[in-house]
Amino acid sequence: MARKSPFLEMVRGEIRLRGYSLRTEKTYLFWIYRYIIFHGKEHPTKMGANEVKEFLTWLAVKKEVAVNTQKVALNALVFLYHKVLKVELGELDFKLATKQRHLPTTLTKREVSQILRQLPERDRLIISLLYGSGLRITECLRLRVQDVCFDRLALTVRDGKGNKDRQTLLSQSAVPALKQQIEVALAVQESDNAHGIGPSIPGALGKKYPSGYRMPAWMFVFPSSALCQHTFTGVTCRHHLHETVIRKSLQRAVKAAGVTGKKVNCHTFRHSFATHLLQSGYDIRSVQELLGHNDVKTTQIYTHVLGQHYAGTRSPLDTLVD
């Protein structure tokens, strides 16, 4: 899909100026592009609230998108008009999407163990962190050495979904493998540094810390096996491992483990993390914090997975006395 128009490149510049993640940049540009195409390539400056309302209603009625998908499209267009074009859209009385999220797929503890046993060492550690710390796959692969605190058994997730930082727990059982992986990563960094190369660092921070690529703190825990060009600066560097590598490895492990009847992906382990914590009686607000959800309503979906609106609730049938 071609999006190299001067206007969209200008929007890209505004997104980067505000320090949004590359994933957010791609998502916003995608929806702005879809909006422009929907209206016959009319320039956004010649459109406004009515056109935005029409597009969002079309997504709900004709495309039958999920609620969250429509919200993302809305966020992209609000950014376009409010932040870039400096135009207030006012109240948008559009048709709300009615297609709801499906209940997330989760695994039993036994299934998690079966899958982990089928994974090679590095990939087992990554999936273990998704399950043991409730990480998204991108959050895990973006971990740097400075984000790991063995003393407090904590991981710091930086620029997570919604550009938020948060802390989550680190399983004691993952510590030995994680320490070993960090040693491997630092050896890669030392080798790269000998050639004037190091881990990729966000543009602004790269300027603030020009020698940052030599600091162990900035090294990715899970570095890529190949060098690349920095997306923003064009400098040769080493990025983190690509998520597709783990997804392919996981699918092989799921098949080898004989876990059938469930669609298992990397996010399934984050879902399982939340569900198993609630199942163990942990407070839903604590789980919300660990997952980084803005609204507890998002976390409450896991109580429905358990068949409980609130953790610990039992059916009255189970309380009957003979």
C-alpha positions in Angstrom: 0.0 0.0 0.0 1.6 3.2 -1.1 1.5 6.0 1.5 4.5 8.1 0.4 2.4 11.3 -0.2 3.8 14.6 0.9 0.8 15.1 3.2 1.2 11.7 4.9 4.9 12.2 5.3 4.1 15.5 7.0 1.7 13.6 9.4 4.5 11.1 10.0 6.8 13.9 11.0 4.2 15.2 13.5 3.8 11.7 15.0 7.5 11.4 15.4 7.8 14.9 16.9 5.5 13.8 19.7 7.6 10.6 20.4 4.9 8.1 19.5 6.0 4.5 19.0 6.7 3.1 15.5 3.7 0.8 15.9 1.4 3.7 16.7 2.8 5.6 13.7 2.1 2.8 11.3 -1.4 2.3 12.7 -2.4 6.0 12.6 -1.0 6.4 9.0 -3.0 3.3 8.0 -6.3 4.6 9.2 -5.7 8.1 7.9 -4.9 6.6 4.5 -8.1 4.4 4.6 -10.1 7.6 5.5 -8.7 9.5 2.5 -9.3 6.6 0.1 -12.8 6.1 1.4 -13.6 9.7 0.5 -12.2 9.4 -3.1 -8.8 10.8 -2.2 -10.3 14.1 -1.0 -7.7 16.1 0.9 -8.5 16.1 4.7 -8.3 19.9 4.8 -11.4 19.9 2.7 -13.3 17.5 5.0 -14.3 17.6 8.6 -16.7 16.2 11.2 -19.3 15.0 8.7 -16.8 13.0 6.7 -15.2 11.5 9.9 -18.7 10.5 11.1 -19.5 8.9 7.7 -16.3 6.9 7.7 -16.6 5.6 11.3 -20.2 4.7 10.6 -19.2 2.8 7.5 -16.6 0.8 9.5 -19.4 -0.2 12.0 -22.2 -0.9 9.6 -20.5 -2.2 6.4 -17.2 -3.6 7.6 -18.6 -4.8 11.0 -15.3 -4.0 12.8 -14.9 -4.6 16.5 -15.4 -1.8 19.0 -11.7 -1.5 19.7 -10.9 -1.3 15.9 -13.3 1.6 15.5 -11.8 3.3 18.5 -8.3 3.1 17.0 -9.6 4.6 13.7 -11.2 7.4 15.7 -8.0 8.1 17.6 -6.0 8.3 14.4 -8.5 10.8 12.9 -8.7 12.9 16.1 -4.9 13.1 16.1 -5.0 14.2 12.4 -7.5 17.0 12.9 -6.7 18.2 16.5 -2.9 17.8 16.5 -1.9 18.2 12.8 -4.6 20.3 11.2 -5.6 22.2 14.4 -9.3 21.7 13.6 -11.8 20.8 16.4 -14.2 18.1 15.3 -16.7 18.6 18.1 -19.3 16.0 18.9 -19.2 13.0 16.5 -22.6 11.3 16.5 -21.5 8.2 14.6 -22.8 4.7 14.6 -21.0 2.7 17.3 -19.6 -0.7 16.4 -21.5 -3.5 18.0 -19.1 -6.4 17.3 -17.6 -7.2 20.7 -14.4 -8.9 21.6 -14.5 -12.6 21.9 -13.4 -14.2 25.2 -9.7 -14.7 25.1 -8.2 -18.1 24.7 -6.4 -19.3 27.8 -4.3 -22.4 28.6 -4.3 -24.6 31.6 -1.1 -24.7 33.7 -0.5 -28.2 32.4 -0.8 -27.0 28.8 1.6 -24.1 29.5 4.2 -26.6 30.9 3.8 -29.0 28.0 4.4 -26.2 25.5 7.4 -24.7 27.3 9.1 -28.1 27.3 9.0 -28.2 23.5 10.7 -24.9 23.0 14.4 -24.2 22.5 16.2 -22.5 25.4 16.0 -18.9 24.3 12.4 -19.1 23.1 11.4 -21.0 26.2 12.6 -18.0 28.3 10.7 -15.5 26.1 7.4 -17.4 26.4 8.1 -17.9 30.1 8.3 -14.2 30.5 5.0 -13.7 28.6 3.3 -16.1 31.0 5.2 -15.3 34.2 5.1 -11.5 33.8 2.1 -10.8 31.7 4.1 -9.2 28.9 3.0 -8.6 25.3 5.5 -10.2 22.8 6.7 -6.7 21.7 7.2 -5.6 25.3 9.3 -8.7 26.0 11.5 -8.4 23.0 12.1 -4.7 23.6 13.5 -5.3 27.1 16.9 -3.9 27.7 19.4 -4.8 30.4 18.5 -1.7 32.4 14.8 -2.9 32.5 15.6 -6.0 34.6 16.0 -5.7 38.4 17.0 -9.0 39.9 17.1 -7.6 43.5 13.4 -6.6 43.4 12.3 -9.3 41.0 10.8 -6.7 38.7 10.7 -5.8 35.0 10.2 -2.3 33.7 8.1 -2.1 30.5 8.9 1.2 28.7 6.6 2.8 26.1 4.1 0.0 26.3 0.6 0.3 24.8 -0.6 3.8 25.1 3.0 5.1 25.5 3.0 4.1 29.2 5.8 2.8 31.4 4.9 0.2 34.0 6.5 -2.4 36.3 5.6 -6.0 36.5 6.9 -9.0 38.4 9.7 -11.3 37.5 9.4 -14.9 38.3 12.2 -16.3 40.5 12.3 -19.4 38.4 13.2 -17.3 35.3 16.2 -15.6 36.9 18.9 -18.2 36.1 18.0 -18.4 32.4 17.5 -14.6 32.2 21.0 -13.9 33.7 22.5 -16.3 31.2 20.7 -14.6 28.3 21.9 -11.2 29.4 25.5 -12.5 29.4 25.0 -13.7 25.8 23.5 -10.3 24.8 26.4 -8.4 26.4 28.9 -10.6 24.5 27.1 -9.7 21.3 27.3 -6.0 22.2 31.0 -6.2 23.0 31.7 -7.8 19.6 29.6 -5.1 17.9 31.2 -2.3 19.8 34.6 -3.4 18.4 33.2 -2.4 14.9 31.6 0.8 16.1 28.2 -0.7 16.2 25.7 -1.2 19.0 22.0 -1.6 19.9 19.5 0.7 18.3 18.5 3.6 20.6 15.5 5.9 20.1 16.4 8.9 18.0 16.3 11.7 20.7 18.0 9.5 23.3 20.6 8.6 20.7 21.6 12.3 20.4 21.5 12.7 24.2 23.7 9.7 24.8 26.0 9.5 21.7 28.0 6.7 23.4 24.9 4.9 24.7 25.4 2.1 22.3 28.5 1.1 24.3 26.7 1.1 27.6 25.5 -2.4 28.8 22.3 -0.8 30.1 21.1 -0.1 26.6 21.7 -3.5 25.2 18.6 -5.6 24.2 18.2 -8.7 26.3 17.1 -10.6 23.1 19.2 -9.1 20.2 18.5 -9.8 16.6 21.0 -12.1 14.8 21.4 -9.6 12.0 22.3 -5.9 11.8 19.9 -3.3 10.3 19.5 0.4 9.5 17.9 2.5 12.2 14.4 3.5 11.1 14.8 7.1 12.0 18.6 7.8 11.8 19.7 5.4 9.1 22.7 4.3 11.4 23.8 0.7 11.2 22.8 -1.0 14.5 21.4 -4.2 16.0 17.8 -4.2 16.9 15.9 -6.7 19.1 14.8 -10.1 17.9 11.8 -10.0 15.5 8.5 -11.3 16.9 7.9 -13.5 13.9 10.9 -15.7 14.9 9.1 -16.5 18.2 5.7 -16.9 16.7 7.0 -19.6 14.3 8.9 -21.3 17.1 5.8 -21.3 19.3 3.6 -22.8 16.6 6.0 -25.7 16.2 6.0 -26.2 20.0 2.3 -26.2 20.3 2.0 -28.9 17.6 4.7 -31.0 19.3 3.0 -30.6 22.7 -0.2 -32.0 21.3 -2.3 -29.0 22.4 -5.2 -29.1 20.1 -8.6 -27.5 19.9 -7.2 -24.1 20.9 -5.8 -21.2 18.8 -2.6 -20.5 20.7 -0.4 -17.5 20.0 2.0 -15.4 22.0 -0.8 -13.3 23.5 -2.4 -16.4 24.8 0.2 -16.6 27.5 -0.6 -13.0 28.7 -4.2 -14.0 28.9 -3.3 -17.1 30.8 -1.2 -15.0 33.2 -4.2 -12.8 34.1 -6.6 -15.7 34.3 -4.4 -17.8 36.6 -3.7 -14.9 38.9 -7.4 -14.2 39.3 -8.1 -17.9 39.7 -5.6 -17.9 42.6 -7.6 -15.2 44.3 -5.4 -12.1 43.5 -7.1 -8.7 43.5 -8.3 -7.6 40.1 -6.9 -4.1 40.7 -3.4 -5.6 41.2 -3.8 -7.7 38.0 -4.9 -4.5 36.2 -1.7 -2.8 37.2 0.5 -5.6 36.2 -1.1 -5.8 32.8 -1.1 -2.0 32.3 -4.8 -1.7 31.6 -6.2 1.9 31.8 -9.7 0.6 32.8 -10.5 -2.2 35.2 -13.3 -3.1 32.8 -10.7 -4.4 30.3 -9.3 -6.7 33.0 -12.7 -7.9 34.0 -13.0 -9.9 30.8 -10.8 -12.5 32.5 -13.4 -13.0 35.2 -15.8 -14.1 32.4 -13.2 -16.6 31.2 -13.4 -18.1 34.7 -17.2 -18.1 34.6 -17.1 -15.6 37.4 -18.0 -11.9 37.3 -15.7 -11.5 40.3 -12.9 -13.6 41.3 -14.0 -16.0 44.1 -17.7 -16.0 43.2 -19.3 -19.4 43.3 -22.6 -20.6 41.9 -25.3 -20.8 44.5 -25.9 -24.4 43.4 -22.4 -25.3 44.8 -23.4 -24.0 48.2 -26.5 -26.2 48.7 -26.4 -28.5 51.7 -27.7 -32.0 51.3 
